[in-house]
Amino acid sequence: MSTVTALPVKADPVARARALATALEAAADEIERTQEIPEPLLGQLHEARLFRMLLPRSVGGDQVEPWVYMRAIEEIARCDGSVGWNSFVANSSALIAPYIPIEAARTIYSDPRGLIAWGPPNQHRAIAAPGGYRVTGEWHFASGSRQANWMGAHCHVVEPDGSLRLNRFGRPTVRTLLMPKDRVTPIRDWNTLGMRGTASEGYSITDVFVAEAFSGTREDPTLRRDRGPLYAFTTQGLYAVGVAGVALGIARAMHEAFMALTVDKVPRYMARLADNPVVQSMVAHNEAALGSARAYLVDILKECWAGADDIEPLASADRARVRLGCSQAIRAALDVTDAVYKAAGTSAIFLGTPFERRFRDIHTLSQQIQSREAHFETVGKVMLNGDPDNSFLG
């Protein structure tokens, strides 16, 4: 039976995520081993609407504030990094819904378990055809594809005359084509150090026709159907918020596990860890680092939300602030995780400890595009020199 059935319908998503903590922790080993979210946990996540936080209300979503979304993702990742990651990705893919015809969005999301997964854009091109597009290609890093029932393919579009379709900014457009998952062939290639439970594997598509209605592009905010401050945040900005939530959740779990360890662990020739002044100082610094990074990001998100327009996207300076808050949260989480792993000594190196999988997971997360240190450079450039072309997408 679901652990969230008794919760009020309007319960805070953070509370709904916390209510699943026991089920998430109990399933963590199986998720790592099988690369699947098992039942009944998957059903409970759907019932708790934790895959629908960024989905528009117009198609049955909750359209929550980004700081609430981030905290809910953090709570899930505190229990299992892979489920936290797949939850953020499922919400991120729902951001296509405001950019496709509402009938198509409702076709996908009228199913209470409707989910889209996709891999990032690559060199593949879709061929414009009467009423839609024909697409062939191979994509990878499709997190959550095993839970999804729809798949997407980001492509440039080749017109009948052989030219590339351009968007209104004069650049080759990237169009997202959506199709039922049974139209694609999975590629089981997710053999990674960490985040193994995400099954962020590849898939191939061979000459599939996609109707125009099941396609859209997120690169032009004027094409967005749903209004409101949530969708004033850029897609990349909300992606970064999700990754920050996962990182903070994993680091929080490491921090709490280390504090529990200090009560009993007495290293050779040393006092109990909890009585060691160096350890005491480190624990306090870690608590402050995680708490301040989260508070900084939440403060930025709330300020940007308060100043957001119902139609226009966030200004470049605000997009840069969101990126900075997310990058700082991810860096703080990595720093805390590394400090904890080192301080835990041999207690952290064995399979099945509260440390080793989280250490692997967060260092896999650190290699993803949202975690790049280069984001600090880009934000600093905007802070010092502005963005006269309003080209920073965050």
Stockholm file with secondary structure:
# STOCKHOLM 1.0

chainA/1-394         MSTVTALPVKADPVARARALATALEAAADEIERTQEIPEPLLGQLHEARLFRMLLPRSVGGDQVEPWVYMRAIEEIARCDGSVGWNSFVANSSALIAPYIPIEAARTIYSDPRGLIAWGPPNQHRAIAAPGGYRVTGEWHFASGSRQANWMGAHCHVVEPDGSLRLNRFGRPTVRTLLMPKDRVTPIRDWNTLGMRGTASEGYSITDVFVAEAFSGTREDPTLRRDRGPLYAFTTQGLYAVGVAGVALGIARAMHEAFMALTVDKVPRYMARLADNPVVQSMVAHNEAALGSARAYLVDILKECWAGADDIEPLASADRARVRLGCSQAIRAALDVTDAVYKAAGTSAIFLGTPFERRFRDIHTLSQQIQSREAHFETVGKVMLNGDPDNSFLG
#=GR chainA/1-394 SS CCTTTTSCTTCCHHHHHHHTHHHHHHHHHHHHHHSSCCTTHHHHHHHTTTTCSSSCGGGTCCCCCHHHHHHHHHHHHHHCHHHHHHHHHHHHHGGGGGGSCHHHHHHHHSSTTCCEEECCCCSCEEEEETTEEEEEEEEEEETTTTTCSEEEEEEEEECTTSCBCBCTTSSBCCEEEEEEGGGSEEECCCCCSSCGGGCCEEEEEEEEEEEGGGEECSSCGGGCCSCSGGGGSCHHHHHHHHHHHHHHHHHHHHHHHHHHHHHHCCCTTSCCGGGCHHHHHHHHHHHHHHHHHHHHHHHHHHHHHHHCCSSSCCCHHHHHHHHHHHHHHHHHHHHHHHHHHHHHGGGGSSTTSTTHHHHHHHHHHTTSGGGCTHHHHHHHHHHHHCCTTCCCCC
#=GC SS_cons         CCTTTTSCTTCCHHHHHHHTHHHHHHHHHHHHHHSSCCTTHHHHHHHTTTTCSSSCGGGTCCCCCHHHHHHHHHHHHHHCHHHHHHHHHHHHHGGGGGGSCHHHHHHHHSSTTCCEEECCCCSCEEEEETTEEEEEEEEEEETTTTTCSEEEEEEEEECTTSCBCBCTTSSBCCEEEEEEGGGSEEECCCCCSSCGGGCCEEEEEEEEEEEGGGEECSSCGGGCCSCSGGGGSCHHHHHHHHHHHHHHHHHHHHHHHHHHHHHHCCCTTSCCGGGCHHHHHHHHHHHHHHHHHHHHHHHHHHHHHHHCCSSSCCCHHHHHHHHHHHHHHHHHHHHHHHHHHHHHGGGGSSTTSTTHHHHHHHHHHTTSGGGCTHHHHHHHHHHHHCCTTCCCCC
//
